[in-house]
């Protein structure tokens, strides 16, 4: 079995059968329906708990290259074996963490724009656009959700309560290695 990045993202729903050079060329026809169902159950179970923090694994495709099932092997054993194979493949695949990135729209008056932009820069934000509307400024930015803890309170403080903001999920973004190490250490206590 192998686990590979899935270019279009999303959660895998089933295992793709892709025989390798050592496998029976008729693997797709020779595998029994109950065996494939057991392999799929093992995949679902394995991807529900990823190797880094136990979070759900997404944006991957799982390929079955070969399978040998001895006589009398139970469905439970096939499921457990598939689960174990995928866990091992994921550990060797150099997994990465994705972090939720939020789309922010902040409205503030012109005199407090500098303070708002300064605060956003400390939060690993990307400023996308700033629009002028009479004496108001509308700032569009992207920021990691983890950096927006207490943002509402800080925004109220630096603008004396005159600013407003809206926030919604934009996408999930690959964490850089340094941030990933910090998160793993914080949540597990293990230094990587």
N, C-alpha and C positions, 0 to 999 in steps of 0.2 A: 504494500500500500504506500501511497505517497500523498502528501498534503502540499498544495501549491497555491500561490496567490490567484484570486479570481478577479479578472480585470473589470468586470461590471459590478463587483461588490455583492452584498447581500448574504443571506444565510443559505448554506447548501441544503437541499432537500433530499438528495439521494446520492449514492456512490456511483461514480462513472466507471464502467468496466473498460479497462484499457490493458489488454494482455501485453506482457513484456516478452523478450526473446526466449525465456525459459518456460513460459506458460504454454498451456494447451491453446493452439490457435482458435479452437472452438469454445473458448472459455465462456463467452456470452451465452452460448447455447447449452453448455454442459452444467453450468451452475443451476442448482435447483432454486425454485422460487422461495422456499422457506429459508434457504441458506442466505440468499440475497437480502431477504427481509431481516435476518439476524445481523448481517453485516451492517445494514442501514441503521438498525437499532443501536449497534455499538458505536457507529459514527455520531449519531445524534447525542448519545450519552457522553461521548468523549469531547465533543465540541461545546457542550454546555458548560464545561469547566476547563478553561485554558491553562497553559503551563506557567504563566507569569504570576498572575494574581487570582486565578480561579474564575476570571470573568469569561463570559460567553465569547467564543471565537467566531468571527465573521470574515467575509471577504476571502474565503478559501474554497478550493475545490478538492475533493478527496477522490483519488483514483485507485481502483482495485486492479493490480497487475497479475496476480496469481492467487489461487486458493487451493489448498489440499485439505480435504475433510476425510478423516478416517471413519471406518464403519462404527456405528454406535455413538458418534460424537453428538452431544446434545445441542440444541439451539442456544441454550444459555452459555455453553462453552464457546460457540462461534461468536456470539455477541461480545463476551468478555475478551476474547482474543482480538477481535476487530477494534474494540475500545483501546486495548493495550498497544496495538500496532500504531494506531493514530496518535496516541499520547507520545509514544517514542518518536514518531515522525515529526510531531510539532516541536518537541524539545530540540531536535536537530535542525529545525527550519529557521532558526534565528527570529523568534517571534518579536513583535513590536506591540506597543500599546497605542491605542487611538484615544484622543480626548475630545469631548464635545466642545465645539466652537460655536459661540453665540453671535448672532447678528444684533447689533445695538443701534438704536436711533436715539440720540440725546438732543434735547432742545434746551438751549441756555441763552442768556443775553450776551451781547458782544463783550461786555467788560469782564465776564468770568470765563470766557472761552479758553484762555491760556491755562487757567487752573484745571479745567476739565481735561484738556489735551495732555497736560503734564501727568495727571492721575492715570489716564488711559495708557500712557507710555510705560508707566511702572507696572502695568497689568499685562504685559506682553501683547498689547493690542495692535492691530493694523488699522490705521485710519484710512477709510476708503474714499470719503468725500466730505466736504463741508459746504453747506448751502447757506446763503444769506437770505433772510426774509425780514425786511425792515430792520428793526434793532435786535432781532433774534438770529441765532445761528443753529443750524441743524447739522449734527455730526453723525455720520454713518461709519461704523467701525465693526471689526470682528475681534472677539476676545475669547480666550479659553474660559470655560465655565468655572473652573477651579480658581481663577484669578478674580472672579466677580463676587466672591464672598464679601459681604459688608459694603458692596459698591453703592447701594441705595443710601446708606447712612453717610458715607463719605461724600457722595454727590450732593446730598442735602446740606452738609456742613460747608463744603467749599463754595457753594452757590447761594448760601443763606436761604435755602429752600425754594429758590426760583426755578430750578431746572427740573425737567421731566425726562423720563426715558422709557423705552420699550425694548424688550429683549425676547428673541426667539431662537430656537435651534437652527443653525445654518448647515452644519455638517460635522463629520468627525474628521479629525486631522491627526496625522502621524506625529507622535511626540518625538522631540529630539532626544538623543541618547542621554544627555545630562539630566533633562527633566524626568525621563523614564527612570533613571537610577534613583533620583530623589523620591519619586512616588513609591517605588518598590521598597526602598529603605524605610520610608515613613509608615507604610502599611504592614510590612512584614518584620521590620527591625533587622533585616539581613542586608549587608553591604554587598553590592555586586561589582 
